[in-house]
Amino acid sequence: MRAARFYAAGDIRIEDVDPPQASEDKVLVEIEWCGICGTDLNEYLNGPYVIPNEKRGPHHLTGEMLPITMGHEFSGRVVRAPSTSSLVPGQPVVADPRFYCSSCTACTKPATNVCKYFGFLGLSGRGGGLSELVAVNPEMLYPLPDNVDLAAAALIEPLAVAWHAIRRSGIQDFKDIPILVIGAGPVGVSTVFALKAEGANMIIVSETAASRREFLADVVYDALDPTKVDVGSKCRELTCGDGVGIVFDCAGVQTGFEAGCDSLRVHGIYVNLAIPKAPARLPFEHFIPKELTFKTFLAYDDIDFKEVVAAFSAGRFEGVERMITRRVPLEDIVDKGFKELTQNLGDHIKIMATPKKSNK
């Protein structure tokens, strides 16, 4: 079967590999759509970073290292399922792509998202969504409605990242709280849609790319260009001088960190979802006088993924399919996917690939 395999930074190859085999402990899934994640792009540009390699050795749970078949944001249809599974051939599904050991301190809390040995299909071995077929543990597959848009369903994974931070933020009701989201890349936009699904009314976004601000213009309360306006001052202007109650940082840059802290009101909450691009300085000049709280979150857990699948299936992420800014065949994933994002990142939110010629 065809698969996009990572060998080194700048070296992803479409190759013929042996397909996974049906077994009594795995469900065989035919891939419909798979998205390129920011982590995937970082691997392409600077890796191997997460992908196991000779320097770090094989992944603890998979025993594999590069070359690795990529892709962890994917949807598909069941080809074959174990006799013990309720899944049936042809059923649309989305995969929680995580690996976790179930026995470390984090897993027994449970906090499987920070497992000592965590990994992902598409980054750590055992196949990935940028291929024709993948074998997945039955408990990590979630059935979807028959009439689902499977390209949009592949967005469930980044939505789960946002959902986890929102659910664990400490805010119980988002309806009347002003919110600032820093960065409108895939996670930032996912955070906007997840907040809307949770009833948020006043979402302000700070984003440098004009196309992304335009995309969100009819979704959020205001979309600010931080290169042209003082974000803190504007947030206070929009909130009767108080500032926002919570910030979701999906960019990971120091200037955004400082602007976000400036934008918060007294006892505000700063939530970080991003991996900082460089060592960060805590802006104590904002934290101490306002007694701010800093929280950081990674990925998602079983509860988050289950809840996002339910919300997606119920239609609560209205318009989320608009996040998909390009759809390409698997064969074009390097030139029209990874290279396109490298050259024109601000023009895109999510690029999806499909191995099926019938998909458009």
N, C-alpha and C positions, 0 to 999 in steps of 0.2 A: 504494500500500500504506500501512498505518498505521505510524506511527513516533513515538516520544517524542523531541521536539526541544528542546534547551536554547537559550534565548535570553538569559537573565540570571538572577541570583540570584532564587529564588522563582518563576521563569517557565519551566516546562517544559510544552510543549503536545503533545497528541496530534493529529497532522496527517496528511493524505494527501500522500504524496510519490511521485515516480517510483520504481519498483522498480529495483534494479540489473539489468543485462543480463548474460546468459551471454557468456563470451568464452573465447579459447584460453589465457588466462593466469590465469583466476580460476575457482573453484568456486562455484556458486550454492548457498547453504545456506538451507533453511527453518528458522526459529528455533522451537525447542520451549520452552526456558526460558532466562531471563536474570536474574541476581542484581543487586541494588543493592549497590555497593561503598561503603566509607567515603569514597573519593575522589569518587564520584558525589554522596554526601550533602553533602560539603564544598562541591562546586560549587553544589549547590542552595541551600545556606545562605549561602555567601560568594563564589561565583564571579563572573565567570570567573577561575579560578586556574590550572588546567592547560589548559583549553579555549582554543584560539587565538581571539583577538579583535582588534578594530581597534587597540587600544593596542600589542599585541605583534606584530601582523601574522599572515599565514597560517602554518600549520605548514610547516616546511622540507621535509618529505617528502610531505605530501598536498596542499599548496597551498590548504588549506581553512581557514575560520574560521567562528565561529558565524553562524547556528544550526547545531548539530551534533546528529546522531542519537546518543543515548546507549546505554550498555550494552557492557561488555567481558568479563563473566563469562557466557558463553553456550554452549549445546549445541544441536544441531539434526540435521537429516537432509539428505543431499545431494539436490539437485534435478537438477543437471546439472554434469558435470565435463569438463574438456578431454580430448581423445583421448589425450593423453600421461600422464594420471593413472590410477592404479590404483583410485581411488574410483569407486563406482557409485551410481546413483540409489537413494534409500531407505536408504542406509547411515548409521547413527548416527555422529556426529562431535562432537568438541570442538575449539575453536579456541584456539591461542596467539594472542592479539590484538595482539601487539606489532608496532611498526614499528621498524626500525633500518637505518642507512645501509650497513653492511657495509664501510665504507672509513675511518672515523675511527680514531684510536689505540685507543680502547676496543674497537671491533669487531674490530680485527686482533689483539687479545691472545689469544683472543677474550673480550670481556666485553660482549656485546651488550646486557645489561641496563642498562648505563650509557653507551650510545651517546650521542654529543654531540647527536644529533637525535631521540632516542627518542620514541615516541608509541604510542598505542593506538587500535585500532578502538573506537568508542564514546566517545572523548575528543578525538581529533585529526582526525577526518574519515573519509571512505570508508565511512560507514554504521556501524551498531552493532547490538547484540543486542536492544535494546528496539524491535524492528520485526518485520516479517513475514519479510523476506529480507535476506541480506547476501552480498556477494561477497568471497571470501577466497582468498589465494594458496594453491595446493595444498600447499606445503611447511609451511604453518602449521596444517594440519588433521590431526587424529589420529583414526583409526577406533576405534570402541568395539565391545564385544560386542553382539550383536543383542538380547539380553534386558536391556540396561542400563536403569537408572532415569535418564532424561535430566535430570530436575530435580537429582538428586544429582550427575550428571556436570558440571553447571554450577558445582559447588563445586571442581572441579579447579584453576581459576585461583587462588583464594585459598590452596588447599593448596600450590600451587607456590611462592607467596610464602614460606610457612613452610618448605617443603622446602629452598629455596635457603639460608636462614639456618642451618638445621640441618646441611646438607651442608657448608657453608663455615665452620662454627663452630670447627673444629679438634678436636672430639670424635669419636673413631672408634667408640666403643662406649657407648651410652647405657643399657645394661642395668642397671648398678649405680651410676649417678651420680644423686644427688638434684638435682632441677631445679625452679626457680621460674619460672612464667609470670606476668607482670604484665599484667592486662587480659584479659577473656574476651569481647571482641567477636569479629567474624568472623575476624580474623587470629589472635587469641589462641586461640580454639577450634580453628582450623585447625592451629595449632602443636601443640596437645595431641594431636590425631588423628595428625598426622605423626610426633610423637615416639613415640606408641604403636605406630605402624606400624614404627618403627625399633627397637622393643624396650624402650623406657623403662618402668621399673617404678614409680619414685617421682617423680611429678609433683605439685607443689604449685602452686595457683593463687591469686593475690590479685585479688579483684574486688569492687567495691562493690555491684553489682546482685544482689539476692537471687535473682531468677529465673535468672540466669546461673549462680550458685553451685549452685543446686538442679539445674540441667541437668547440671552436671559432677560431681555428688555421687557417682555410681556409675562415673565414668570416671577420676577422678584420686585420688591418695592423700589429699589434703585440699584444701578450698577455703576460703580465709580472707577475712574481711571486714576490710579495712585500716582501716576507721573504728572498729573495735571491738577489734582485737588489734594488738600490735606485731609486724609481719611478721618482722623480723629475729630477735627473740627466739623466736618460734614456730618459725621454720625451724631455729634452733639446737637447740631442744628436740626437734624431730622427727628430728634428725641427730646425736644423741649429742654435741651441743655444737659440732660442726664448722662447720655451715652448708652451703648448697648449693654444688654445683660449677659450675653455670652458670645464668644468668638470661636469659630471653627477654622483653624489654620490648616489649609490644604496645599500650601505652597512651600513652606520650609525655608524662607529667606529672612534674614535679619531685619531688613527694612519693613517687611510685612509684620514681623513679630512686634516691633516697636510701635507701628501704627495701630495694630490690634490692641495692644495694651493701653495705648493712649485713648482708644475708642471706648474702652470699658468703663462702666459706672462703678460706684462703690460696691464692694463685695461681688464684683463681676467674676465670671468663670472663663478662663482661657483654655480651650481644648485643642490639642495638637494631634493631627492625623498624619503629618508629613515627616519624612526623613530630612533633617536639615541639610542644605547644600554645603554648609561650612560650619565650623564650631560656632555655637550661638552664645550670645551674652544675655543674661536675664536682666530685663530693664527694671531694676529695683526702684528707679525714680517713679515708676507707675505702680509697681506691686505693693510697696510698703504704705504709701499714703492712702491707697484705696483698699488695702487688705484683699488683694486679688488672689484667686486660686488658680493654680496651673495643673492641668490634667493631660495625660497623654495616653493614646490607645493604639493597639496594633491589631489589624485584621478583624476577625469576628469569631464567634463561637457557634455551637450547635443551635442555641436558642435564636441568635440573630438570624442565621440562615433560614431556619424554619419560618420565622416570623416574616421575613422579607418575601419568601416564596408565597406565603399566604396573602400578604398585602398585594403582591404583583398579580396573583391569580384573581384577586378581588377587584382589580382595576384601580388601585389607589395611587399608582404612579402615572397619572394621566399625562400623556405627551412625552414620556421618557424615551420613546423610540427616536425622538428627534436628536438625542445625543449621538446617534450613529451618523457620522459625517461622510463616511465612505464605506462601500462594500466591495470587496475584491475577491477574485478566485485565489485559492491557496497558492497556485503557481506564481502569483504576483505579489505575495506577501512581503518580499524583500524590497523590491523597487517601488511598489505602490503603497506599501505599508510602512515598514521600518525606515526606509530612506525618505519617504514623504514626511513622516513625523520629524525626522532629523532636520529637514530643510524648511518645513512649514508647520511647525508645531502649533502655533497660535491659530491656524486655520482649521484645526480639528479638535474634536472632543474624543470620539471613539471611532477607530477603524476596525471593521469586522472582516474576517476572511471565512470563506466556505470551500470545502473540498468538492461540493456537489455542483455540477455544471447546470443543474436545473434551478438553482437558487440565483436570485438577482438582488 
